[in-house]
Amino acid sequence: MSYHFSAYTEEMMKTNELKKIANDVRIDIIKAIHAAGSGHPGGSLSAADIMTALYFEVMDIDPDDPEKKDRDKFVLSKGHAGPALYAVLAERGFFPKEDMMTLRKLGSNFQGHPSRGRVPGVEMSTGSLGQGFAAANGMALAARLDGSKSRTYVMLGDGEIQEGIVWEAAMAAAHYKLDNLTAVLDNNGLQIDGRNEDVMTVAPVGEKFAGFGWNVIQIDGNDMDQIVEGFAKARQCKGRPTILIAKTHKGQGVSFMTDQVGWHGKAPDDEQYAQAMKELGGEI
Amino acid sequence: MTEKIATREAYGKALVELGKKNSNLVVMDADLSGSTKTAGFKKEFPDRFFNMGIAEQDLMGTAAGLALSGKTVCASTFAMFAAGRAYEIIRNAIGYTHANVKICATHAGITVGEDGASHQTFEDLALMRVIPGMTVVNPSDGVSAARLLEQIVGIDGPCYLRLGRSAVPVIYKDTDEIVLGRAVQLKDGNDVTVIATGIMVNEALIAAEELAAAGISARIIDMHTIKPLDEDIILKAAGETKGIVTAEEHSVIGGLGSAVASLTSEKHPAKIAMVGQHDTFGESGKPEELKKKYGMTAADIVAAAKTIV
């Protein structure tokens, strides 16, 4: 009994630690977007927990050697959530946090959408939706050709999957049995013009990917335990790619941004910024 | 009789040879391996060949991922769908990341023939040329196609190689020097310069004979690399002859003609006459009939040259 009890608490401690990091990531996201005066807080906040889990628990990466051979790779196909990627990389130690506060400014390496080669740890330039998915497939194919243990992770937005290339890539990943690839759908239900179902219905997403030959796992994408468990299950699946359909809340962590379409692509003003920092426990 | 071979045939054969030398070379296609001639590589190196199905956007995006993981990738499909349909993926996933992908596009231009306008692209050189860092190559025959393929595979970064469907006369000998980025002066002349690219180089050579018979001395240049452009040879021609005829199996908007006109207007204004597709779509027909109807033959080059001298 005592053994089980200690294992349980260790697990809980790990989860609490990840949650704390995810909160810090949220603080960095809001700070950077506020400093930039523009950007995409909603979809960055919805994805923050998943990306924290990837970089702090799931992936084999080394901040001191971002190009390490056989490293796991993450492609943020929904590139507009770049601030979340920058924040997680900063928290993980790829570069000092202050650096990303130049986000979106002239001469900054922290481009409005991630640009490969400019920021350590960014594996693919994204922003034009759907392309990161295909590129991630290419990385997974290359890893297989090289006999590498490297795993590739790719995050998609739910609005993003309206792009045709997403389904071309979904077909190809299943055809090539890319079990070294795990996709995550940040299923926050909202896109620029409104709710998915009002703009262009994407549901049922799980059935769609299952129909394309994928192993589908449904999780709450803002629940750290479920996220970590989902990735662990994905790793066990052989012979086909896995997608985590992660139900999330856009703007998660900041009350007035949560599930609000209007917070897809705008920066908080000073008053909103102060309110967000207060809620997240961040220093202004 | 002159030996004839389609540049796509030469490409397919050269790929197999390169595959033997370079184990890092990966070839991809979009359900056209029999036509693009990547099937030979597929047969020889099945593990390093990926058919992406009829999905050109995914072809280019996946090619980018393979290349950014260290592979040298040749991605083939018809030029219409490579440069056209997948354009923005080439621009963002391959161009912007400077991925080591060689887009080897076949069935370019009017000589696609019977398939008609939907498959005849006159826009690809323009579309590719405008992408920063993209090398753009349009060989005139089988020998130069093979040689230039080897050279683009040897450099790092994105390249577009334009290949044709129809068999075209062999212009070069195996011993001839063909260097990426350096145009070849095939014939000297003092009156007029014809700068041709792709299958129009052979037409230019025929035109030179007709012009000679009319007492006009034409300098003939094979501009096999559209980007980076061999500026020196163009400016020299602008200074030494009365004007320049450009000849391409491509729209005169945005292709070789535009490149030459843009350069000379800035650095050495010259009289220019452009032979190519003049802002119109093609149609079904035999390649030779189409070349004639749409003004891309030796006779059209001769007529253009006469407007200059």
HADDOCK unambig.tbl for C-alpha pairs under 7 A between the chains (distance, minus, plus):
assign (segid A and resid 116 and name CA) (segid B and resid 97 and name CA) 6.47 0.50 0.50
assign (segid A and resid 125 and name CA) (segid B and resid 93 and name CA) 6.89 0.50 0.50
assign (segid A and resid 125 and name CA) (segid B and resid 97 and name CA) 6.49 0.50 0.50
assign (segid A and resid 131 and name CA) (segid B and resid 61 and name CA) 5.69 0.50 0.50
assign (segid A and resid 131 and name CA) (segid B and resid 89 and name CA) 6.73 0.50 0.50
assign (segid A and resid 131 and name CA) (segid B and resid 93 and name CA) 6.73 0.50 0.50
assign (segid A and resid 134 and name CA) (segid B and resid 58 and name CA) 5.63 0.50 0.50
assign (segid A and resid 134 and name CA) (segid B and resid 61 and name CA) 4.75 0.50 0.50
assign (segid A and resid 134 and name CA) (segid B and resid 62 and name CA) 4.64 0.50 0.50
assign (segid A and resid 135 and name CA) (segid B and resid 61 and name CA) 4.96 0.50 0.50
assign (segid A and resid 135 and name CA) (segid B and resid 62 and name CA) 4.55 0.50 0.50
assign (segid A and resid 135 and name CA) (segid B and resid 64 and name CA) 5.67 0.50 0.50
assign (segid A and resid 135 and name CA) (segid B and resid 65 and name CA) 3.89 0.50 0.50
assign (segid A and resid 136 and name CA) (segid B and resid 65 and name CA) 5.85 0.50 0.50
assign (segid A and resid 137 and name CA) (segid B and resid 62 and name CA) 5.90 0.50 0.50
assign (segid A and resid 137 and name CA) (segid B and resid 65 and name CA) 6.79 0.50 0.50
assign (segid A and resid 138 and name CA) (segid B and resid 62 and name CA) 4.27 0.50 0.50
assign (segid A and resid 138 and name CA) (segid B and resid 63 and name CA) 6.09 0.50 0.50
assign (segid A and resid 138 and name CA) (segid B and resid 64 and name CA) 6.83 0.50 0.50
assign (segid A and resid 138 and name CA) (segid B and resid 65 and name CA) 4.05 0.50 0.50
assign (segid A and resid 138 and name CA) (segid B and resid 66 and name CA) 4.37 0.50 0.50
assign (segid A and resid 139 and name CA) (segid B and resid 65 and name CA) 4.76 0.50 0.50
assign (segid A and resid 139 and name CA) (segid B and resid 66 and name CA) 5.17 0.50 0.50
assign (segid A and resid 139 and name CA) (segid B and resid 69 and name CA) 5.82 0.50 0.50
assign (segid A and resid 141 and name CA) (segid B and resid 66 and name CA) 6.87 0.50 0.50
assign (segid A and resid 142 and name CA) (segid B and resid 66 and name CA) 5.35 0.50 0.50
assign (segid A and resid 142 and name CA) (segid B and resid 69 and name CA) 6.24 0.50 0.50
assign (segid A and resid 165 and name CA) (segid B and resid 57 and name CA) 6.13 0.50 0.50
assign (segid A and resid 165 and name CA) (segid B and resid 58 and name CA) 5.87 0.50 0.50
assign (segid A and resid 168 and name CA) (segid B and resid 55 and name CA) 6.18 0.50 0.50
assign (segid A and resid 168 and name CA) (segid B and resid 58 and name CA) 5.91 0.50 0.50
assign (segid A and resid 169 and name CA) (segid B and resid 58 and name CA) 5.88 0.50 0.50
assign (segid A and resid 172 and name CA) (segid B and resid 52 and name CA) 6.63 0.50 0.50
